[in-house]
Amino acid sequence: MTRRDSERQDGLEATEKRIAETDGGGEGVAVETIVEQLRKLQDTVDEQHHGEIEETKRMLTQLPGSRTLEQRITKYTSRDVGEAAVGSIIFALPLLVEDGVFEIADHLVDVLVAGIPVFLLANIAFVIALTAGLLYAVDIREVKVTNPIFGVVPRRLTGVLAVSLVVTTILMVGWGRLFVDDPSMLAMVGRITVIWAAAALGASLGDILPGESKGTDLTVGNLDAFGGSES
């Protein structure tokens, strides 16, 4: 056994020991600490040690009161971006053929208070709130906010909203649904936000339902890794 293999084995044994201490009723170790150690090990081990990692995961999921490891999502990768795009398309396509979109959009932009389209702004706020709630409040997956943009803005929320908005705009232009009847700029924004509501919902589900994706964690500091190789 090489020195590297020995270090990996020692790491696995240390993780299993921590799990045993936690299950034994003592002070124990936070599950998050064990999860983090498992993640580090998983990035370094080769295929012949994958079975040991999986066994350690199973031990972790059996801890009383702990959530399954597979339900935790902390990383935001380029694969998540792709999954969000697919979810956006699936949910947006049915609405693109409906003329009722124009009626809803007209309603959003026609209701003005002191010249401000209050319903349009309310719809945008609704889309943002719906997306945030689905990602972080609904108990589909346990989504953790890590490395937020500027230390405040969640990356996943920003990514889901941005991807669904871009997909919506491209689909509406490509399918000839944006410039029908020579609309004003405000009317076009209204039409986009109607489809965006459904697309953002689809993007959220497409992102989190498959669980945590493998690959490089996209942060402001390593955006050059976007589109790079996935592990």
Phi, psi and chi 1 to 4 in degrees:
 res  aa     phi    psi   chi1   chi2   chi3   chi4
   1 MET       -  129.0  179.0 -179.1  -67.4      -
   2 THR   -73.2  167.9   65.1      -      -      -
   3 ARG   -62.8  -38.7  179.1  179.2  177.9 -178.2
   4 ARG   -64.7  -42.9 -172.5  177.3  180.0 -176.4
   5 ASP   -62.5  -37.7  -71.3  -21.2      -      -
   6 SER   -64.0  -40.1  178.1      -      -      -
   7 GLU   -65.7  -39.2  -69.7  175.0   -9.9      -
   8 ARG   -63.8  -43.0  -69.0  169.6  179.6  166.1
   9 GLN   -63.0  -41.7 -176.5   64.5   31.3      -
  10 ASP   -61.7  -38.4  -69.7  -17.6      -      -
  11 GLY   -65.3  -41.9      -      -      -      -
  12 LEU   -62.6  -44.0  -74.0  169.1      -      -
  13 GLU   -64.5  -38.4  -68.0  175.5   -6.1      -
  14 ALA   -64.7  -39.4      -      -      -      -
  15 THR   -65.4  -44.7  -58.1      -      -      -
  16 GLU   -62.6  -36.6  -67.6  174.1   -6.4      -
  17 LYS   -64.2  -40.5 -178.8  178.6  179.8 -179.0
  18 ARG   -65.6  -38.5  -71.4 -171.6  175.8 -173.1
  19 ILE   -63.1  -42.5  -66.7  173.8      -      -
  20 ALA   -63.0  -38.8      -      -      -      -
  21 GLU   -65.2  -39.9  -70.0  173.1   -7.4      -
  22 THR   -65.8  -40.3  -55.0      -      -      -
  23 ASP   -75.4  -16.8 -163.9   27.5      -      -
  24 GLY   -83.0   -4.0      -      -      -      -
  25 GLY    92.1    0.2      -      -      -      -
  26 GLY   -78.3 -158.3      -      -      -      -
  27 GLU   -64.2  -38.4  -67.7 -177.2    0.8      -
  28 GLY    69.9 -172.3      -      -      -      -
  29 VAL  -127.6  142.8 -179.5      -      -      -
  30 ALA   -59.8  140.4      -      -      -      -
  31 VAL   -58.1  -36.0  172.3      -      -      -
  32 GLU   -59.3  -35.7  -71.9   75.2   10.4      -
  33 THR   -65.8  -42.2  -57.4      -      -      -
  34 ILE   -65.5  -42.8  -56.7  173.8      -      -
  35 VAL   -59.2  -43.6  170.8      -      -      -
  36 GLU   -62.9  -39.9 -178.4   59.9   27.4      -
  37 GLN   -66.6  -38.7 -174.9  167.1   -6.3      -
  38 LEU   -62.9  -39.8  -78.4  171.7      -      -
  39 ARG   -63.0  -42.9  -67.6 -173.3 -170.0  -75.5
  40 LYS   -63.5  -41.1  -67.9  178.7  179.8  178.5
  41 LEU   -65.0  -39.5  -72.7  169.2      -      -
  42 GLN   -66.4  -27.3 -160.1  162.6   26.5      -
  43 ASP   -76.7  -15.3  -69.8  -22.7      -      -
  44 THR  -111.7  -25.1   59.4      -      -      -
  45 VAL   -77.6  154.4  -60.8      -      -      -
  46 ASP   -95.6 -177.7   46.8   33.7      -      -
  47 GLU   -60.9  -32.2  -67.8 -175.2    0.6      -
  48 GLN   -69.7  -14.8   63.5  179.6  -19.6      -
  49 HIS  -103.8    0.5  -65.2  -67.0      -      -
  50 HIS   -62.1  -34.9  -76.7 -177.5      -      -
  51 GLY   -62.2  -37.4      -      -      -      -
  52 GLU   -67.9  -38.9  -62.4  173.7   35.6      -
  53 ILE   -62.9  -44.5  -70.2  -70.4      -      -
  54 GLU   -62.9  -38.1  -67.8  -58.1  -39.4      -
  55 GLU   -65.3  -39.8  178.0   61.5   25.8      -
  56 THR   -64.6  -38.8  -52.7      -      -      -
  57 LYS   -60.5  -44.3  -74.9 -177.8 -178.5 -179.9
  58 ARG   -62.4  -38.6  -76.7 -168.1  -70.1  -89.3
  59 MET   -62.6  -38.6  -67.2  175.3   64.6      -
  60 LEU   -66.5  -41.9  179.6   61.6      -      -
  61 THR   -67.3  -17.7   60.9      -      -      -
  62 GLN   -88.3   -4.2  -66.4  171.5    0.2      -
  63 LEU   -65.6  135.7  -68.6  176.8      -      -
  64 PRO   -60.0  129.8  -22.1   32.7      -      -
  65 GLY    80.7   -1.4      -      -      -      -
  66 SER   -91.8  151.6   67.1      -      -      -
  67 ARG   -88.6  153.2  -62.7  177.6   61.0   88.3
  68 THR   -65.8  145.0   61.7      -      -      -
  69 LEU   -59.6  -37.0 -175.4   63.5      -      -
  70 GLU   -67.3  -19.3  -70.6   75.1   12.8      -
  71 GLN   -82.5  -13.6  -74.2 -177.5  -44.6      -
  72 ARG   -85.0  134.4  -64.2  175.7 -178.4  -87.0
  73 ILE  -128.0  117.7  -60.3  177.8      -      -
  74 THR  -121.1  -33.4   57.9      -      -      -
  75 LYS   -85.7  151.7  -67.1  166.6   57.6  177.3
  76 TYR  -127.6  111.1 -174.4   66.4      -      -
  77 THR  -118.1  174.6   71.3      -      -      -
  78 SER   -63.7  -27.5   57.2      -      -      -
  79 ARG   -68.0  -34.4 -172.7  170.6  -63.9  179.1
  80 ASP   -62.8  -38.1  -69.2  -48.3      -      -
  81 VAL   -61.0  -44.7  175.5      -      -      -
  82 GLY   -64.7  -40.7      -      -      -      -
  83 GLU   -64.9  -38.1  -68.2  168.7  -11.6      -
  84 ALA   -65.4  -38.6      -      -      -      -
  85 ALA   -63.9  -43.3      -      -      -      -
  86 VAL   -63.4  -45.0  171.8      -      -      -
  87 GLY   -61.2  -37.6      -      -      -      -
  88 SER   -62.1  -45.5  -61.8      -      -      -
  89 ILE   -63.2  -44.5  -66.0  171.9      -      -
  90 ILE   -60.7  -41.1  -67.0  174.3      -      -
  91 PHE   -82.4  -25.3  -84.6   63.5      -      -
  92 ALA   -83.9  -33.1      -      -      -      -
  93 LEU   -55.0  -46.2  -75.2 -179.3      -      -
  94 PRO   -59.7  -32.8  -23.7   35.0      -      -
  95 LEU   -77.7  -22.3  -68.4 -178.0      -      -
  96 LEU   -66.1  -22.8  -72.5  173.1      -      -
  97 VAL   -95.8    1.1  -60.5      -      -      -
  98 GLU   -96.9  124.6  -65.8  -68.5  -23.9      -
  99 ASP   -71.7  -15.8  -69.6  -25.2      -      -
 100 GLY   -62.8  -19.8      -      -      -      -
 101 VAL   -58.5  -40.0  169.4      -      -      -
 102 PHE   -66.4  -39.2  -60.7  135.2      -      -
 103 GLU   -64.5  -43.2  -62.7  178.3    5.7      -
 104 ILE   -64.3  -43.8  -61.5  173.2      -      -
 105 ALA   -62.6  -41.6      -      -      -      -
 106 ASP   -61.7  -38.9  -70.2  -18.1      -      -
 107 HIS   -64.2  -40.7  172.0   68.3      -      -
 108 LEU   -64.1  -37.6  -66.3  179.2      -      -
 109 VAL   -92.4  -16.8  -58.5      -      -      -
 110 ASP   -83.7  -23.8  -73.0  -15.8      -      -
 111 VAL   -83.4  103.1  179.9      -      -      -
 112 LEU  -115.2  140.8  -56.0  175.2      -      -
 113 VAL  -125.5  111.1  176.1      -      -      -
 114 ALA    57.0   37.9      -      -      -      -
 115 GLY    79.4    4.3      -      -      -      -
 116 ILE  -104.8  126.6  -60.2  175.2      -      -
 117 PRO   -74.9   84.2   28.1  -33.5      -      -
 118 VAL   -65.1  -36.5  -69.9      -      -      -
 119 PHE   -69.4  -35.5  -82.2   18.3      -      -
 120 LEU   -64.5  -45.6  176.5   59.5      -      -
 121 LEU   -65.1  -37.4  -64.4  179.2      -      -
 122 ALA   -65.8  -36.8      -      -      -      -
 123 ASN   -67.3  -39.7 -173.6   58.6      -      -
 124 ILE   -63.0  -43.5  -66.4  173.8      -      -
 125 ALA   -63.3  -36.6      -      -      -      -
 126 PHE   -63.8  -42.7  167.1   73.2      -      -
 127 VAL   -61.6  -44.4  173.7      -      -      -
 128 ILE   -64.3  -45.3  -63.4  173.3      -      -
 129 ALA   -66.1  -40.3      -      -      -      -
 130 LEU   -62.2  -44.2  174.4   66.9      -      -
 131 THR   -65.4  -46.0  -55.4      -      -      -
 132 ALA   -62.0  -41.8      -      -      -      -
 133 GLY   -64.4  -40.3      -      -      -      -
 134 LEU   -67.9  -36.6 -170.8   58.3      -      -
 135 LEU   -74.8  -43.2  -70.1  175.0      -      -
 136 TYR  -114.3  -17.9  -57.2  112.3      -      -
 137 ALA  -105.4  -42.2      -      -      -      -
 138 VAL   -70.9  135.6  178.2      -      -      -
 139 ASP   -85.2   54.8 -164.7   22.5      -      -
 140 ILE   -84.3  -49.9  -62.1  176.0      -      -
 141 ARG  -137.2  158.8  -58.8  -77.2 -169.5 -158.3
 142 GLU   -91.8   98.5 -175.8  178.8   -2.6      -
 143 VAL   -95.7  121.1 -179.0      -      -      -
 144 LYS   -96.6  139.5  -62.0  -70.2 -173.2 -179.6
 145 VAL   -86.9  112.3  177.6      -      -      -
 146 THR  -126.5  144.7   57.9      -      -      -
 147 ASN    47.2   54.5  -60.9  -48.0      -      -
 148 PRO   -62.5  152.2   24.4  -33.7      -      -
 149 ILE   -68.2  130.5  -57.7  172.0      -      -
 150 PHE    57.8   19.4  -55.9  122.8      -      -
 151 GLY    76.9    3.6      -      -      -      -
 152 VAL  -131.8  -48.8  177.7      -      -      -
 153 VAL   -83.0  121.7 -176.9      -      -      -
 154 PRO   -62.9  132.8  -21.1   33.0      -      -
 155 ARG   -64.5  -42.9  -68.5  176.2  -61.8  154.5
 156 ARG   -66.1  -42.2 -171.6  175.0  -55.6  -83.5
 157 LEU   -62.3  -45.2  175.6   60.8      -      -
 158 THR   -62.0  -44.1  -57.3      -      -      -
 159 GLY   -63.9  -44.6      -      -      -      -
 160 VAL   -63.2  -44.6  166.2      -      -      -
 161 LEU   -65.6  -43.2  -69.5  173.2      -      -
 162 ALA   -67.6  -45.4      -      -      -      -
 163 VAL   -62.9  -46.2  167.7      -      -      -
 164 SER   -65.4  -35.0   57.4      -      -      -
 165 LEU   -68.4  -43.0 -179.0   59.4      -      -
 166 VAL   -65.4  -44.4  169.9      -      -      -
 167 VAL   -61.5  -43.1  167.2      -      -      -
 168 THR   -59.8  -47.5  -62.9      -      -      -
 169 THR   -63.6  -44.7  -55.9      -      -      -
 170 ILE   -63.0  -43.5  -68.5  175.2      -      -
 171 LEU   -65.3  -41.2  -73.3  176.4      -      -
 172 MET   -67.3  -38.5  -66.8 -162.3   71.9      -
 173 VAL   -69.8  -46.0  172.0      -      -      -
 174 GLY   -64.5  -34.0      -      -      -      -
 175 TRP   -93.3    6.3  -76.5   38.1      -      -
 176 GLY    68.1   31.5      -      -      -      -
 177 ARG  -105.6   -1.8  -57.0  -64.1  -74.5  173.0
 178 LEU   -94.2  -36.3 -171.8   58.8      -      -
 179 PHE  -103.6   16.0  -56.6  112.0      -      -
 180 VAL   -63.7  133.8  175.5      -      -      -
 181 ASP    65.1   25.4  -62.4  -29.7      -      -
 182 ASP    48.1   64.2 -167.8   23.0      -      -
 183 PRO   -74.7  160.1   30.8  -35.8      -      -
 184 SER   -74.9  169.6   65.1      -      -      -
 185 MET   -60.4  -40.6  179.4   61.3   68.7      -
 186 LEU   -65.3  -38.7 -170.5   60.4      -      -
 187 ALA   -65.1  -38.1      -      -      -      -
 188 MET   -65.2  -40.0  -73.2 -169.6  -70.2      -
 189 VAL   -61.6  -41.8  172.1      -      -      -
 190 GLY   -60.9  -43.5      -      -      -      -
 191 ARG   -63.4  -42.1  -67.7  177.0 -178.7 -177.7
 192 ILE   -63.1  -42.2  -70.0  173.8      -      -
 193 THR   -68.1  -28.4   59.7      -      -      -
 194 VAL   -64.5  -49.3  172.7      -      -      -
 195 ILE   -69.0  -34.7  -54.5  -64.5      -      -
 196 TRP   -59.7  -34.9 -175.2   35.5      -      -
 197 ALA   -58.0  -45.0      -      -      -      -
 198 ALA   -73.6  -40.0      -      -      -      -
 199 ALA   -64.6  -39.0      -      -      -      -
 200 ALA   -65.4  -37.4      -      -      -      -
 201 LEU   -62.4  -46.0  175.8   62.7      -      -
 202 GLY   -65.1  -38.0      -      -      -      -
 203 ALA   -64.6  -40.2      -      -      -      -
 204 SER   -62.0  -48.0  -58.1      -      -      -
 205 LEU   -66.9  -40.9  -66.3  174.8      -      -
 206 GLY   -63.2  -30.4      -      -      -      -
 207 ASP   -75.3  -51.0 -176.4   -9.6      -      -
 208 ILE   -93.4  -24.7   63.4  177.5      -      -
 209 LEU   -61.1  -40.4  -79.7  179.9      -      -
 210 PRO   -70.0   -8.5  -20.3   34.0      -      -
 211 GLY    91.4 -167.6      -      -      -      -
 212 GLU   -73.6  133.3 -177.5  167.2   88.0      -
 213 SER   -88.5  151.0  -60.6      -      -      -
 214 LYS   -82.4  160.2  -62.8 -179.5  179.6  179.1
 215 GLY   124.5 -174.7      -      -      -      -
 216 THR   -75.2  131.3  -57.8      -      -      -
 217 ASP   -71.6  120.6 -163.4   15.2      -      -
 218 LEU   -80.8  118.0  -63.0  179.1      -      -
 219 THR  -130.0  169.9   64.1      -      -      -
 220 VAL   -58.9  -32.2  175.2      -      -      -
 221 GLY   -78.8  -16.7      -      -      -      -
 222 ASN  -133.2   38.0   67.6   -7.7      -      -
 223 LEU   -63.6  -18.3  -73.3 -179.0      -      -
 224 ASP   -67.5  -14.6   57.4  -37.0      -      -
 225 ALA   -80.6   -9.1      -      -      -      -
 226 PHE   -58.0  128.7 -175.3   85.9      -      -
 227 GLY    83.2    3.0      -      -      -      -
 228 GLY   -77.0 -173.0      -      -      -      -
 229 SER   -70.3  142.9   60.9      -      -      -
 230 GLU   -98.2  141.2  -60.2  -81.5  -10.6      -
 231 SER   -92.4      -   61.4      -      -      -
